[in-house]
Every structure is written in structure tokens, then in C-alpha cells.
Amino acid sequence: MKTALCKTLNLQYPLVQAPMAGVSTPELAAAVSNAGGLGSISVGASTPEQAEAMIKKTQSLTSGPINVNVFCHGAVQRNEPLEQKWIQRFAGLFSRYKAALPVELSEIYQTFHDNQRMLAVLLALRPDVVSFHFGLPSAAFIAQLKAQGIITFATATDPREAQLIAESQIDFIVAQGYEAGGHRGQFDLHDDDRQMSTFTLVQAIKKVTSTPVIAAGGIMDGAGIAAMLALGVAGVQMGTAFVLCPESAANDAYREALRSEQATNTQMISAISGRPARCLDNDFCRFSRDIAKENIPPYPLTYALGKALASAAAAKGDHGYGAQWAGQGAALIREMPAAELVNTLINEWQAI
């Protein structure tokens, strides 16, 4: 089946491996692209210099198309009393792991908004696709990328966001269902999250715009691919399915959790990073389950403490405070090289 996504990017299969900052690697993305899908990396957690190196490495490993993802979160509004209360909330845990309590929270990730240096890297290296998460950059940034022949994707979690994406002349909408692992792509966290499933969201978006849709969330096998394509999507995006591939950067504890009964239970949590994200139910989820969202500092400030806590606990052999992002279908995960997984998924889909 040659969908709009396949035709636009000359893909063999309408399959996108999700960017997954911190998990996806040049090796993973290249393996997927070489197998006929669209491999992705994320530079949302990278400096422009790191992004340049990562993109060049990926391009050196494949002649196929690649997707580079950036974060478009809003500017951080600092609130010192709120931030200090948050730090003190974790004092007991840092003491337990004999680690110094952070003095302050820091903005560890740059947004793509007005980030001229990151834009310059993308314009110079011209990846086939640039995708946006947490919102949209300026019209000027989008126009410059498109002028270089770069295809653009953006994540929508409801039809309102999808309409904004379509109005911005983005080429493809990534419809992120509530069952998806990792960070929700919500534009504005002050808006109610409609928590729409991938199945429902795809259909709702197709009612309000003709921009091609890529389905994301809960898709783990060929049956899931077939179900989404039957709805008329241009492609599917799969993230959790690729985490156990040897090419991913997932650490041993994360992999072990995905192989265990933990994979049957995921939770949407904001306390790890400051933004809602679906995670394997672990110690961090249990510790923070009852914290009201208004008491959580904004992303990525909260993530600075979350990462420090995870490192402190891991140093003492406790891996329950890591950001073990996973979708609701995590129990269906399979462990094999990325190219083999792509072939398996396609064979399952085509058999159906």
C-alpha cells in the first residue's frame, strides 16, 4: 500500500519509528530507514552542536529518509517559591540515597521557539523530515524549513491542535492517542486534555482537516497497523515497540522493566518532567501519584530534579525513579534488531 506518506518520502512502508529523545539513536533510526520505514531521532534534549553531530551520524548510516524531532514548548515562567517547595518535597529521598539535594531547578532543555542556532543546523543538514512536539514554531521558521524542501510533521492530541497544524501548512499531522508512551504533545497544558484514544482521535481529526494523518499510540503489531490503515491514515508511528531493540539507548533497568510484569501497567505522570507523560508504573509514579498538578513546576525545570533523583537512586542500585516511558501496549513488546522488527511488523500487516 503506497500511502501519501510513502509517496512523499519514497518509503517502502508507511511506518515511522518515533523519535523518543534519550532512547532513539542514529543506529536505531538508520536501521529502520534502511529497512524501508522512516527512522527518527530527537534533538529536543540536545544543544545545536550535539544535534549536528547526531544528524550527521544518522545520515552517514543510511541513504534513506530520516526524521529529526524538536521540542516547541513555551517559555518557562519561573516561580521561586513553587520551585523551592518542590525541591523540599524530595529532600527525604535524596537523603535516603545519600545525595545532595539540588539548590535550584534548571532549564535543561532549550525550546525550538526562536532558536536560530538550531534552525541553522537543520537548514544546513536538511534532514528529509523535521517534526514538532509540544506545539508549533513560528510561521517564519516553518517557511524556511519548507523552502529547503524539508517535509514537516507536528503532533496533535485533539482536533483543535490538528486544525492549528493544518492552518500552519504542516505536511502531516501525528495524531497522538492517550495510550501513547512518553510525553503528551499538548500545546497548552492549561487546556483540558480530552484524552482521546488513537482510534477516536484519528477519525475526529479527519473530520476537520484534509491534511494527511499519521496514527500514534498503542500500535505494537501488524494487526494494529492494519487497523489504523483501515481508517485511512497515511502511516503509523510506533515508539514503545522499538525500545527493546539492541540499537536503542534504553538502559538495562528500563529493558528489564519492559520484560517484566511492570509492562502491563503504565501511568500518565507529570511529576517526573513537568509535563504529562506515560510511564511504566514505578517508584516515582507511586511517590508522586497524589500531587496536584498546580504544585508541579513547569517543564523542563521539574525534569532537572527528576533526572538528579533517578541518578542518585540508580547509584545505590534502585532503578525505580527513572523515566521509563512506555505506551499502554508495552506488554506486547518484542525484543529483536530493528530491521527484523520492521520486517516482522510488515509481514504481520500484509498477512492480514
C-alpha positions as CSV (number, residue, x, y, z in Angstrom):
1,M,0.0,0.0,0.0
2,K,1.5,3.3,-1.1
3,T,0.0,6.0,1.1
4,A,0.6,9.7,0.9
5,L,3.5,9.3,3.4
6,C,5.2,6.6,1.2
7,K,4.8,8.7,-1.9
8,T,6.0,11.9,-0.3
9,L,9.2,10.4,1.2
10,N,9.7,7.5,-1.2
11,L,9.2,5.0,1.6
12,Q,8.7,1.3,1.1
13,Y,6.4,1.1,4.1
14,P,4.1,3.6,5.9
15,L,5.9,3.1,9.2
16,V,7.5,5.8,11.3
17,Q,9.8,4.9,14.3
18,A,9.0,7.5,16.9
19,P,11.8,10.0,17.8
20,M,11.9,9.2,21.6
21,A,14.5,11.6,23.0
22,G,17.0,9.7,25.1
23,V,16.1,6.3,23.6
24,S,16.3,6.7,19.8
25,T,19.9,6.7,18.4
26,P,21.4,7.2,14.9
27,E,21.9,3.4,14.8
28,L,18.2,2.7,15.5
29,A,16.9,5.4,13.1
30,A,19.2,4.2,10.3
31,A,18.2,0.6,10.8
32,V,14.6,1.5,10.4
33,S,15.2,3.7,7.4
34,N,17.3,1.0,5.7
35,A,14.5,-1.5,6.3
36,G,12.1,0.7,4.4
37,G,10.4,2.8,7.1
38,L,11.1,6.3,8.4
39,G,13.7,6.3,11.2
40,S,13.7,9.2,13.7
41,I,15.9,10.9,16.2
42,S,15.1,13.6,18.6
43,V,17.3,16.7,19.2
44,G,14.9,18.2,21.7
45,A,17.3,17.4,24.6
46,S,20.4,18.4,22.6
47,T,22.4,21.5,22.1
48,P,22.8,22.6,18.4
49,E,26.3,21.2,18.4
50,Q,25.1,17.8,19.7
51,A,22.2,17.9,17.2
52,E,24.6,18.5,14.3
53,A,26.7,15.5,15.3
54,M,23.7,13.3,15.8
55,I,22.1,14.2,12.5
56,K,25.4,13.7,10.6
57,K,25.9,10.3,12.2
58,T,22.4,9.2,11.2
59,Q,22.9,10.5,7.7
60,S,26.2,8.6,7.4
61,L,24.5,5.3,8.3
62,T,21.6,5.4,5.8
63,S,20.8,6.8,2.4
64,G,17.1,6.6,3.3
65,P,15.0,9.4,4.7
66,I,15.2,10.4,8.3
67,N,13.1,12.5,10.7
68,V,14.5,14.9,13.2
69,N,12.3,16.0,16.1
70,V,12.4,19.2,18.0
71,F,10.5,20.4,21.1
72,C,8.3,23.5,20.8
73,H,7.4,24.0,24.5
74,G,6.6,27.5,25.7
75,A,9.0,29.8,27.6
76,V,9.4,28.8,31.2
77,Q,7.7,31.1,33.8
78,R,9.9,31.0,36.9
79,N,8.2,30.7,40.3
80,E,10.9,30.5,43.0
81,P,8.5,29.6,46.0
82,L,6.9,26.9,44.0
83,E,10.3,25.5,42.8
84,Q,11.7,25.5,46.3
85,K,8.7,23.7,47.7
86,W,9.1,21.1,45.0
87,I,12.8,20.6,45.9
88,Q,12.0,20.2,49.6
89,R,9.3,17.7,48.8
90,F,12.1,15.3,47.7
91,A,14.5,16.0,50.5
92,G,13.8,12.7,52.2
93,L,14.5,10.7,49.0
94,F,17.8,12.5,48.3
95,S,18.8,11.9,51.9
96,R,17.9,8.2,51.6
97,Y,20.2,7.9,48.6
98,K,22.9,10.0,50.3
99,A,22.9,12.6,47.5
100,A,23.0,16.3,47.7
101,L,19.6,18.0,47.4
102,P,19.5,20.3,44.3
103,V,19.7,24.0,45.3
104,E,17.6,25.1,42.4
105,L,15.9,23.8,39.3
106,S,17.4,24.5,35.9
107,E,16.1,24.8,32.4
108,I,17.9,21.7,31.0
109,Y,16.3,21.7,27.5
110,Q,16.0,24.6,25.0
111,T,12.8,25.1,23.1
112,F,12.9,25.4,19.3
113,H,11.0,28.7,19.6
114,D,13.3,31.5,18.3
115,N,16.2,29.1,18.4
116,Q,18.1,30.4,15.5
117,R,21.1,28.2,16.1
118,M,19.1,25.0,16.0
119,L,17.3,26.2,12.9
120,A,20.6,26.9,11.2
121,V,21.7,23.3,11.9
122,L,18.5,21.9,10.3
123,L,18.7,24.2,7.3
124,A,22.3,23.3,6.7
125,L,21.9,19.5,7.1
126,R,18.4,19.3,5.5
127,P,17.0,16.1,7.0
128,D,14.1,14.8,5.0
129,V,11.6,15.5,7.8
130,V,11.5,17.9,10.7
131,S,8.8,17.1,13.3
132,F,7.5,19.3,16.1
133,H,6.3,18.3,19.6
134,F,4.5,20.3,22.3
135,G,3.4,22.9,19.8
136,L,4.5,24.8,16.6
137,P,7.4,27.1,15.8
138,S,6.8,30.5,14.1
139,A,5.5,30.7,10.6
140,A,8.8,32.1,9.6
141,F,10.7,29.0,10.9
142,I,8.2,26.7,9.1
143,A,8.6,28.6,5.9
144,Q,12.4,28.4,6.0
145,L,12.3,24.7,6.5
146,K,9.8,24.1,3.7
147,A,11.8,26.3,1.4
148,Q,14.7,23.8,1.7
149,G,12.4,21.0,0.7
150,I,12.0,19.6,4.2
151,I,8.8,17.8,5.0
152,T,7.2,18.8,8.3
153,F,5.2,16.8,10.9
154,A,3.5,18.1,14.1
155,T,1.8,16.2,16.9
156,A,-1.8,16.8,17.8
157,T,-3.6,15.4,20.8
158,D,-7.1,16.8,19.8
159,P,-8.9,18.2,16.8
160,R,-8.3,21.8,17.9
161,E,-4.5,21.3,17.7
162,A,-4.9,19.5,14.4
163,Q,-6.6,22.5,12.9
164,L,-3.8,24.8,14.0
165,I,-1.3,22.4,12.4
166,A,-3.2,22.3,9.2
167,E,-3.5,26.1,9.1
168,S,0.3,26.3,9.6
169,Q,0.8,24.4,6.3
170,I,2.4,21.5,8.1
171,D,2.6,18.5,5.7
172,F,1.5,15.7,8.1
173,I,-0.4,15.6,11.5
174,V,0.8,13.0,14.0
175,A,-2.4,12.0,15.9
176,Q,-1.1,11.0,19.4
177,G,-3.7,9.0,21.2
178,Y,-3.8,8.9,25.0
179,E,-2.4,5.4,25.1
180,A,0.9,6.5,23.6
181,G,4.1,6.3,25.7
182,G,6.3,9.2,26.6
183,H,5.3,12.9,26.6
184,R,1.9,14.1,25.5
185,G,2.3,16.6,22.7
186,Q,-0.3,19.0,24.2
187,F,0.2,22.6,23.0
188,D,-1.2,24.3,26.1
189,L,-1.3,22.5,29.4
190,H,-3.9,24.9,30.7
191,D,-6.4,23.4,28.3
192,D,-8.3,20.3,29.3
193,D,-6.8,17.1,27.9
194,R,-9.6,15.3,26.1
195,Q,-7.7,12.1,26.5
196,M,-8.8,10.7,23.1
197,S,-7.7,7.3,22.1
198,T,-5.8,6.9,18.9
199,F,-8.8,5.2,17.2
200,T,-11.1,8.1,18.1
201,L,-8.6,10.9,17.6
202,V,-7.7,9.8,14.0
203,Q,-11.4,9.9,13.0
204,A,-12.0,13.2,14.7
205,I,-9.0,14.9,13.0
206,K,-10.1,13.5,9.6
207,K,-13.4,15.2,10.1
208,V,-11.9,18.7,10.5
209,T,-9.0,18.7,8.0
210,S,-7.8,17.0,4.9
211,T,-4.1,17.2,6.0
212,P,-2.8,13.6,6.0
213,V,-2.7,11.9,9.4
214,I,-0.1,9.6,11.0
215,A,-1.6,7.5,13.8
216,A,0.5,7.1,17.0
217,G,-0.3,5.4,20.3
218,G,-0.9,1.8,21.3
219,I,0.3,0.3,18.0
220,M,2.5,-2.7,18.6
221,D,2.0,-5.2,15.9
222,G,0.8,-5.8,12.3
223,A,-2.8,-6.0,13.5
224,G,-2.6,-2.6,14.9
225,I,-1.0,-1.2,11.8
226,A,-3.8,-2.8,9.7
227,A,-6.5,-1.3,11.9
228,M,-5.1,2.2,11.6
229,L,-4.6,2.0,7.9
230,A,-8.2,0.8,7.6
231,L,-9.2,4.2,9.0
232,G,-7.4,5.9,6.1
233,V,-4.2,7.2,7.8
234,A,-1.1,7.9,5.8
235,G,1.1,6.0,8.1
236,V,1.6,4.8,11.7
237,Q,4.2,5.9,14.2
238,M,5.5,3.3,16.8
239,G,7.8,4.1,19.7
240,T,7.5,1.6,22.6
241,A,7.7,-1.3,20.1
242,F,11.3,-0.3,19.3
243,V,12.6,0.3,22.9
244,L,14.0,-3.3,23.3
245,C,15.8,-3.2,20.0
246,P,19.6,-3.5,20.7
247,E,20.1,-0.3,18.7
248,S,18.1,1.8,21.2
249,A,19.8,3.7,24.1
250,A,17.4,2.2,26.8
251,N,19.5,1.2,29.9
252,D,19.4,-2.2,31.4
253,A,16.9,-1.3,34.2
254,Y,14.5,0.1,31.6
255,R,14.8,-3.0,29.5
256,E,14.3,-5.3,32.4
257,A,11.2,-3.5,33.5
258,L,9.7,-3.8,30.0
259,R,10.4,-7.6,30.1
260,S,8.6,-7.9,33.4
261,E,5.0,-7.7,34.7
262,Q,5.6,-3.9,35.0
263,A,4.9,-3.6,31.3
264,T,1.2,-4.4,32.0
265,N,0.7,-1.2,33.9
266,T,1.5,2.3,32.8
267,Q,0.6,5.6,34.3
268,M,0.2,9.2,33.0
269,I,2.5,11.3,35.2
270,S,3.6,14.9,35.3
271,A,5.9,14.9,38.3
272,I,8.9,13.4,36.5
273,S,9.3,16.1,34.0
274,G,6.6,18.8,34.5
275,R,4.6,17.6,31.5
276,P,2.2,14.7,31.3
277,A,3.9,11.6,30.1
278,R,3.1,7.8,30.1
279,C,5.5,5.8,32.2
280,L,5.8,2.3,33.5
281,D,4.3,2.3,37.0
282,N,7.4,2.6,39.1
283,D,8.5,4.1,42.4
284,F,8.4,7.7,41.0
285,C,4.8,7.2,40.0
286,R,3.8,5.8,43.4
287,F,5.6,8.6,45.3
288,S,4.0,11.4,43.3
289,R,0.6,9.9,42.4
290,D,-1.4,12.2,44.7
291,I,0.5,15.5,43.9
292,A,-1.9,18.1,42.4
293,K,-0.7,19.4,39.1
294,E,-0.8,23.0,40.3
295,N,2.0,22.1,42.7
296,I,4.3,20.8,40.0
297,P,6.8,23.3,38.4
298,P,6.8,23.6,34.6
299,Y,8.7,21.5,32.1
300,P,11.7,21.2,31.8
301,L,12.5,22.6,35.3
302,T,10.9,19.6,37.0
303,Y,12.8,17.2,34.8
304,A,16.1,18.6,36.1
305,L,15.2,17.3,39.6
306,G,13.7,14.1,38.2
307,K,16.9,13.2,36.4
308,A,19.0,14.1,39.5
309,L,16.8,11.8,41.7
310,A,17.0,9.0,39.2
311,S,20.8,9.2,39.1
312,A,21.1,9.3,42.9
313,A,18.8,6.3,43.3
314,A,20.5,4.3,40.5
315,A,23.9,4.9,42.1
316,K,22.6,3.0,45.1
317,G,21.1,0.2,43.0
318,D,17.5,1.5,42.9
319,H,16.2,2.0,39.4
320,G,12.6,2.8,40.2
321,Y,12.9,6.5,39.7
322,G,13.9,6.5,36.0
323,A,11.8,8.0,33.2
324,Q,10.7,4.6,31.9
325,W,8.4,5.9,29.2
326,A,6.1,3.3,27.6
327,G,2.6,3.1,26.0
328,Q,-0.3,1.0,27.1
329,G,0.6,-1.7,24.7
330,A,4.0,-2.3,26.3
331,A,3.2,-5.9,27.3
332,L,3.2,-6.7,23.6
333,I,6.8,-5.6,23.1
334,R,9.2,-7.9,21.4
335,E,13.0,-8.0,21.6
336,M,14.8,-8.2,18.2
337,P,17.0,-6.0,16.0
338,A,15.2,-3.0,14.5
339,A,15.4,-4.2,10.9
340,E,14.0,-7.6,11.9
341,L,11.2,-5.9,13.8
342,V,10.2,-3.8,10.8
343,N,10.1,-6.9,8.6
344,T,8.1,-8.8,11.2
345,L,5.6,-5.9,11.5
346,I,5.2,-5.6,7.8
347,N,4.8,-9.4,7.3
348,E,2.1,-9.4,10.0
349,W,0.3,-6.5,8.5
350,Q,0.4,-7.9,4.9
351,A,-0.8,-11.3,6.1
352,I,-3.9,-9.5,7.4
